[in-house]
Amino acid sequence: MNYMKRIRSEYFPDTSDRILFLCGAVMLSTEIWKQLVLTLSAGGHYNLWYLPFQLCSIPMYVLLAYPWLRREKIRRVLLAFLMCYGLLGGIAAFADTSGMKYAYPALTVHSHLWHVLLILIGIFAGILYCRKPAGGPGASGKLLFSRRLINAFPLRPFLGASALYLICCGIAELLNLALDQYGKINMFYINPDYQMQQVIFRDLIPLLGNTAVILLYIAATILGAFILFLFWRVVRRLFFRR
């Protein structure tokens, strides 16, 4: 018991750290269950399509890593990722729920709850981020783009989160190209061997071609995350002035 208290006080000093890590642990355990069910239902054959490396899967890894990374700059980047890209992934999934439907009702419920949890985690991460602005007390301004507010809510963590997103896109593409010969795989939905499936973007393929639509999809994801970042800047100005 004393050992557990020591671990908790040394590595999880903040309640927020415990909450985020617990969410990550729950997501990991349920993801393992999901992978086992999908593999067993396929007669022991693993379907690469379900490899847990989509935009909506990355927050799980971020949550598990967050408490162990103590540098404040890194932690702010991870929070920015959760409150922008993670939140965007959770919201966007409900624009087209066909990808969350499985033959087993339990898996369908799991997929819906997963994305609801992404939204809740994104909101929680945004609140944590806003409570500790980089500019310190009294740094907020009156306008969305005022210099004082930008200093209190700098763009750098979002740029770091965007870099993390692009790195994940690169890893996803490497997985797509390296494992494509072993079965169907489309991590981040950017495998050039498959037509874009995301709603709205798939309708642009006849006009732009699949490769251009994939690049447009990546750019649009960054833009959507940036809009959420601006949203959190407004939240900071309205509710977290000091």
Disulfide bonds with the S-S distance in Angstrom:
none
